[in-house]
């Protein structure tokens, strides 16, 4: 069955090793102070890559039913809608609400 | 009569309303994924608030994040990644019928989750000591910005909600450890280990984003 993929130690340790290295990399990039907006783009790029590794190989989406991947991607799409529509409002106000 | 001709499993945890153990397993896993979707949107509201306030007050986020200790944030990231590895190892042990290794891996996961919460405790109490409280209770003079409390309100809400998830995870790991020691899990039945693992990996993913957003701002 699709739901019973057995990961090898090699895969699991490889993924964990990659996650450790990417954590060190993201902290290292922080200390070299690359200018905005690249600092946030690099930091989020590394975070998205790390999250993808966890979802694909620790949460087994790579071998799993495609439906579960679809659920995961749908949640990210709806999060994008939430942020996108909110920014369409708050970024284009003539002035930021004084109380906040 | 339902068709029980499948020879997939004779586990005592097999429920009568499923055709076979695989169907029961896949249904449980899909249910967990639907729950995780609601979790992502639950945290998503707070991430949206973070994005809006960061765009409104970029200079505040740069200033205030200097009060957070990058080293301890990084250590906690490594601790959580390690615990995700041991959860995946516990699932693999169950699939291979290595019953003792299930308990060992769950035990290590539990210990790492406890380390995470201890580090979190020291980070928070250090801030309380300085007078850094959320919202109107904010009493720290060290950051030259009128909205400094906004950053820390988001910090306490997001790391706090994440911390609650870690505590719930600790509770689930204790339950799994107890059941694994009673010999409930084997290659035929390990659904609770699998779906708790999914939950734990999502808690890890959320921290993977919280860490750079709060600790790694230049």
Interface residues (C-beta under 8 A of the other chain):
Chain A: X1 X2 X3 X4 X6 X7 X9 X12 X13 X15 X16 X19 X20 X23 X24 X26 X27 X30 X33 X34 X36 X39 X43 X44 X46 X47 X50 X51 X54 X55 X58 X59 X64 X65 X67 X68 X71 X72 X74 X75 X76 X78 X79 X82 X83 X86 X87 X90 X91 X96 X100
Chain B: X22 X25 X26 X29 X30 X33 X34 X36 X37 X40 X41 X44 X45 X47 X48 X51 X52 X55 X56 X58 X70 X74 X77 X78 X81 X82 X84 X85 X87 X88 X89 X91 X92 X95 X96 X150 X197 X198 X201 X202 X204 X205 X208 X209 X211 X212 X213 X216 X217 X218
